[in-house]
Amino acid sequence: MRVAVIGGTGTLGARLVENLVGRGDEVRSLSRGAAGPLPFGASHWRADLRNGEGLVEGLDGVEVVIDAANATKRAEETFVGGTLRLLETGAAADVRHHLTISIVGCDRVPLGYYRVKTRQEEALASGPLPWSLLRATQFHSLLDGVFSTAAKCGVRLTGKAQLQPVDPAVVAARLADAAHAEPVGRLADIAGPQVRTLGELGELWKSARGRRSLPLRVPSVGKIGRALAGGNLCDPRAAAPGPSFEEWLRRG
């Protein structure tokens, strides 16, 4: 099967490429930037979701598209505009299945980033292609990066916000399974094995990384704070097998 992974050089995308190649698929990794080393059976194609450059060539002859792109800047252009461009280009290329990754609870936490992800889901559902959507909780690697950045300023984030981090490799495997199945619309959510507070996760990170820092409490005030403390980014029913945040840290 020929699969295009959008954002194939990112945290999730790179694991997707590796997983799909391991299943014998011909994989195209599409991204704006240059690609690093790719496994045998994968090729890199330059493409830009924000202006459509390279999409026609990258999706030509592709059966399945998996959109694993991420953006912290110009998110609306990437997630919403980019999705519409991908769907239009995919329809012209006779793509039979379009898959997108989203976030558990993105419609329950009033952050701008999550609002854009919700609009991306709406664009997908209203588009011309058969689709599947997988919502996942925050990646272990994301939290590791957040705590590492805070530690550079000498602080450790703490608070009552509830999170349920998951190994991105586990999410990649679930997406790869879905790519080899028929489009079903909304897939069952996927989440990490444990719900922890931000404070608990910060302590685990401190122990694993051995970094000295002062606690900086993130207050649970306002709509956003209350939503996070209320566990709106978690789904205990969606807990998947795989390493906890502590186990992932210990593995290095």
C-alpha positions in Angstrom: 0.0 0.0 0.0 1.3 3.5 -0.8 0.8 5.9 2.1 1.6 9.6 2.5 2.5 10.7 6.0 2.0 14.5 6.4 4.5 15.8 8.9 6.5 12.6 8.5 9.6 14.1 10.1 7.8 15.1 13.4 7.5 13.3 16.7 4.5 11.2 15.6 5.2 11.2 11.9 8.6 9.7 12.1 7.3 6.8 14.2 4.4 6.4 11.8 6.8 6.1 8.8 8.9 3.5 10.6 5.8 1.5 11.6 4.3 1.5 8.2 7.6 0.6 6.4 7.8 -2.3 8.9 4.4 -3.5 7.6 5.7 -3.5 4.0 4.1 -0.3 2.9 5.6 2.2 0.4 5.7 5.4 2.5 6.1 9.0 1.4 7.1 11.4 4.2 5.9 14.9 3.4 7.2 17.9 5.2 8.3 21.5 4.5 11.8 20.9 5.8 14.6 18.5 4.8 14.3 14.9 6.0 16.8 13.1 8.2 17.6 9.5 7.7 14.7 7.5 6.5 14.1 3.7 6.7 14.4 1.7 3.6 11.0 1.8 1.8 10.4 5.4 2.6 11.0 8.6 0.6 10.9 12.2 1.4 8.7 14.7 -0.5 8.7 18.5 0.1 5.2 19.9 0.6 3.7 22.8 2.5 0.1 22.6 3.8 -0.1 26.4 4.2 0.2 27.2 0.5 -0.3 23.8 -1.1 3.1 23.6 -2.7 4.1 20.0 -3.5 0.9 18.4 -2.4 -0.2 17.4 -6.0 3.0 15.6 -6.6 3.2 14.2 -3.1 -0.2 12.6 -3.2 -0.1 11.4 -6.8 -0.8 7.6 -6.7 -1.3 7.5 -3.0 -4.0 5.3 -1.5 -4.0 6.5 2.1 -3.1 9.9 3.7 -2.3 10.3 7.4 -2.1 13.9 8.5 0.3 14.0 11.5 1.4 17.6 10.9 1.7 20.0 13.9 2.1 23.7 14.1 2.4 26.1 17.1 2.6 29.2 14.8 0.1 29.9 12.1 -1.9 27.0 13.4 -5.1 28.0 11.6 -3.4 27.9 8.2 -1.9 24.5 8.9 -4.7 22.7 10.6 -7.8 24.1 8.9 -6.6 25.6 5.6 -4.1 22.7 5.3 -6.8 20.1 5.9 -9.0 21.6 3.2 -6.1 21.6 0.7 -5.2 18.0 1.6 -8.8 16.8 1.1 -9.2 18.7 -2.2 -5.9 17.4 -3.5 -6.6 13.9 -2.2 -10.0 13.8 -3.8 -8.4 14.7 -7.2 -5.8 12.0 -6.7 -8.4 9.3 -5.8 -7.1 8.8 -2.2 -9.4 6.3 -0.6 -8.8 7.0 3.1 -7.8 10.2 4.9 -6.7 9.9 8.6 -6.1 12.7 11.0 -4.7 12.9 14.6 -6.3 15.2 17.1 -6.4 15.7 20.9 -8.6 14.1 23.6 -10.8 16.9 25.0 -9.9 19.5 22.5 -13.5 20.6 22.4 -13.6 20.9 26.3 -10.7 23.2 27.0 -11.0 26.8 25.8 -7.4 27.3 24.6 -6.8 28.8 21.1 -4.7 25.8 19.9 -7.5 23.4 20.9 -10.2 25.5 19.3 -8.2 25.3 16.0 -7.9 21.5 16.3 -11.6 21.3 16.8 -12.1 23.3 13.6 -9.8 20.9 11.9 -12.0 18.0 12.9 -15.0 19.8 11.5 -13.2 20.5 8.2 -12.3 16.8 8.0 -15.8 15.6 8.6 -17.3 18.0 6.0 -14.7 17.1 3.3 -15.0 15.0 0.2 -13.0 12.0 1.3 -13.8 8.9 3.5 -12.0 9.6 6.8 -11.0 8.4 10.2 -10.1 10.6 13.2 -8.0 9.5 16.2 -7.9 11.7 19.3 -4.9 11.1 21.6 -3.7 12.5 24.9 -0.5 14.5 25.3 2.8 12.7 24.3 5.4 11.8 26.9 7.9 13.6 24.7 5.8 16.8 24.9 5.8 16.9 28.7 9.5 16.0 28.8 10.1 19.1 26.6 7.9 21.3 28.7 9.6 20.3 32.0 13.1 20.6 30.4 12.4 24.1 29.2 11.1 25.2 32.6 14.1 23.6 34.3 16.4 25.9 32.2 14.8 28.8 34.0 15.3 27.0 37.4 11.7 26.0 38.0 9.6 22.9 38.0 5.9 23.3 37.0 3.4 21.9 39.5 -0.3 22.1 40.0 -3.6 20.2 40.0 -4.0 20.0 36.2 -4.7 16.4 35.3 -3.0 14.7 32.3 -2.8 11.2 30.9 0.4 11.2 28.7 1.0 8.5 26.1 4.0 7.1 24.2 3.8 8.5 20.7 5.0 5.1 19.4 1.8 3.6 20.8 -0.3 6.2 19.0 1.6 5.6 15.8 0.8 1.9 16.0 -2.9 2.6 16.4 -2.9 5.0 13.4 -1.1 2.4 11.3 -3.7 -0.2 12.2 -6.4 2.2 11.2 -4.6 3.0 7.9 -4.9 -0.7 7.0 -8.6 -0.8 7.8 -11.6 0.9 6.3 -12.6 4.5 7.1 -14.8 4.6 10.1 -15.1 8.3 11.0 -14.3 8.9 14.7 -12.1 6.2 16.2 -12.0 5.2 19.8 -9.7 7.6 21.7 -6.3 6.6 22.8 -4.6 7.6 26.1 -1.7 6.8 28.4 -2.0 4.2 31.1 -2.1 6.6 34.1 -3.8 9.9 35.0 -1.5 12.1 36.9 -1.5 15.7 38.1 1.0 18.2 36.7 2.7 18.2 40.1 3.1 14.4 40.2 4.5 14.3 36.6 6.9 17.1 37.5 8.2 15.1 40.5 8.7 12.0 38.3 10.6 14.1 35.7 12.8 15.6 38.4 13.7 12.2 39.8 14.5 10.8 36.4 16.5 13.7 35.1 18.2 14.7 38.3 17.6 18.4 37.8 17.4 20.8 40.7 14.6 23.4 40.4 12.1 25.4 42.5 8.4 24.5 42.2 6.3 26.9 40.3 2.6 26.3 40.8 0.3 26.7 37.8 -3.0 27.8 39.4 -6.3 26.1 38.5 -8.3 29.3 38.0 -10.4 30.6 35.2 -12.1 28.4 32.6 -8.9 26.9 31.3 -7.5 26.1 34.7 -10.7 24.5 35.9 -11.0 22.5 32.7 -7.5 21.1 33.2 -7.9 20.4 36.9 -11.2 18.7 36.0 -9.5 16.2 33.8 -11.0 17.4 30.5 -7.8 16.3 28.6 -8.0 12.8 30.0 -10.0 9.7 29.2 -9.4 6.8 31.6 -11.6 4.5 29.5 -9.2 5.0 26.6 -6.1 3.9 28.5 -3.8 1.9 26.2 -1.1 -0.6 27.0 2.4 1.0 26.9 4.9 2.7 29.1 3.8 5.2 31.7 5.6 8.6 31.8 7.9 7.3 34.6 8.7 4.1 32.6 9.3 6.1 29.4 11.7 8.5 31.2 13.6 5.6 32.7 14.1 4.1 29.2 15.9 7.2 28.2 
